[in-house]
Amino acid sequence: MKACFLSLLVALAAPASAQADGAHDFDFNQGSWHTDVTRLMHPFSGSNETIALHGTVKVRPVWGGRAELEEIEADGPNGHWEGMTLFLYNPSAHQWSQSYYNGADPTPSAPLVGEFHGGRGDLYAQDTIGGRSVLIRGTWSDITPDAHRYEESYSQDGGKTWLTVFSARLTRIKA
């Protein structure tokens, strides 16, 4: 089953032929943002329990724009949360990787890898959640100069169906 997930992951994240350079796909994300997050507490348990968090996200380019560093701070019913995301661009594959680090447990997550098409970015990974192998899809959408959305979804069935477990709406903080 793991080989099936890996095959699907490679197919979903494979670059298209004659693809445009995507080095600036994440430029929209740079700056300071207010974020409203909804997180599903127990994916695949049958529970619809969610929590809401509110905070700020600061994103800056590094390595001359070939990477971005995102710092997240939010507060919710379980207290203060801090995280960091590193975005790296691979110019030969025309793809981005997105690696998240939780401030409470900085063990790196499985990096999401993918690209943008038509103003939407879909990045994929495979991980284990609750002892089960799942596909993870991170989607960047509804991108405007002053707002965008990020959602993370899990699939237990090789990408046939997806469960949204994390949704963030970001609005730019004006200087």
N, C-alpha and C positions, 0 to 999 in steps of 0.2 A: 504494500500500500504506500509506503514511503517513496518508492521509486515512481509511482503514479503521480504523487504530489510534486515531486521534483521535476518530472517531465512537464506537467502543467505549468509549474512556476517558470521554467525556462521558456516555454512557448509564450506565456503571457508577457514576459519581460524582454523577449527577443527584439532587437532593433529592426525596424523596417528598412528595406533597401532604399537607397537614395534619400536618406533621412536628413532633414535640416539639422544644423548644429543647435543643440539645446542648452548651450552654456549659460544662457540668460533666462532660462525657464523659471527659476526661483527668484528672480530680481524683485518681483512683486511683493515678496515676503519680507524684504528688508525694511527695518524701521521699528517703531514701537506700536504695540497693539493692545487693546483691551480684549480679553477673551472670556467667553461664557462657554463652559464645558458641561456636557451631560455624559455620564459614564454608567454603563450597565454593570452592576456589581457582580453578578454571578452568571456569566455567559453559559448557555446550554444547560442551565439547571431548571429551566421552566419558570424561573422568577423574573419578574419585570422590574425589580427594585433598581432604581437609579439614584445617583447623587449628582448634585449640581455644584460646580466650582466656578469662581469668578476671580480673575486676576489679570496679569500683564505678561506679554511676550515681547522680548527684545531680540531682534535678528540683525546680525551684522555680517558683511562679507569678510572672508579671510582668504589668504593665499591669492591675492589679486583677483578675487571674484570666482576662483575655481572651487570655492567651498563657502559655506555659510554656517555660522554658529548661532543657535537659537537658545535663549535662556527663558525659562518659564517659571513664574511664581503665581500660585493661586491659593485661595482659601475656600474651604468647604466644611461640611459637617464633621469631618474627621480631622480638621486642623489645617495646617499650612503644608503645601506641597511645592517642591522644587524639582525641576527636571531640566535636561539639556538635550538638544538634538544637534547632531552634526550631519550636514548635507555635503556630499562630495560628488563632483561631476567627473565622469569618465569620458573624455573626448573621443576616444577610439570607438566606444560603444554608443555614444550619444545618450547616455543614461545617467541618472542620479541614484545615489544610495542615501538612505536616511537611517541613521543609527540613533536610538534614543537611550538616554541614561537617566535613571531615577535618582534623585538626590538622597533618598533614604536607603537605596540599595543600588550602587552604581555598576552592577553587573550589566554589561552591554546586552541589549536585546538583539534578536536576529535582524540584520539590516534589511530594510525594504529596498528593492531595486526596481526601477522602471523609468518611464518617460512621460512627456506631455504630448497630447494630440488634441487639437481643437479647443484649446483653453482649459483642458482638464488633465491633471496628472494622476496616473495610477501606478503605484509602486507595490511590489509583492514580496512576500517572504513565506517561509515555512517555519513553524515553531510548535512547541508542545504546550497546550493549555489544559490544565486539569488532568494531566496524564494522557491526553489525546493529541494526536498529530493533526494540526489545522493549517490551512492557508490563511495568510493575513493580507489584507488589501488596505493600503492607505490611499485615500483619494483627496486631491486638492481640487476644489471646484468653486463656482460662483465668484470668480476672481474679478474684482474691480480695483481701481486705484485706492479705494478706502475700505475695502472689506473682502473677505474670502472665507471659505469653509474648509475644514479638514475633518474627515471621517475615517475611522478605522473599523473594518469589518472582518469577521472570521467566517470561514467555511469549513465544515466537517465533511463535505461530500465532493471534494475536488473542484470546487468553484461553481457548482450548479446553483447553490443557494448561499446567501450571505446574511449574517446577523451583524447589524451595526452595534458596536460595543462602546464607541467613543465618538462624540461629535463636538466639534469646537467651532464656534462662530467668532471670527475676529474682526474688529473694527479699528481702523487706524486712530492713534492718539495724535491729535494735531499739536504741533510745536507751539 
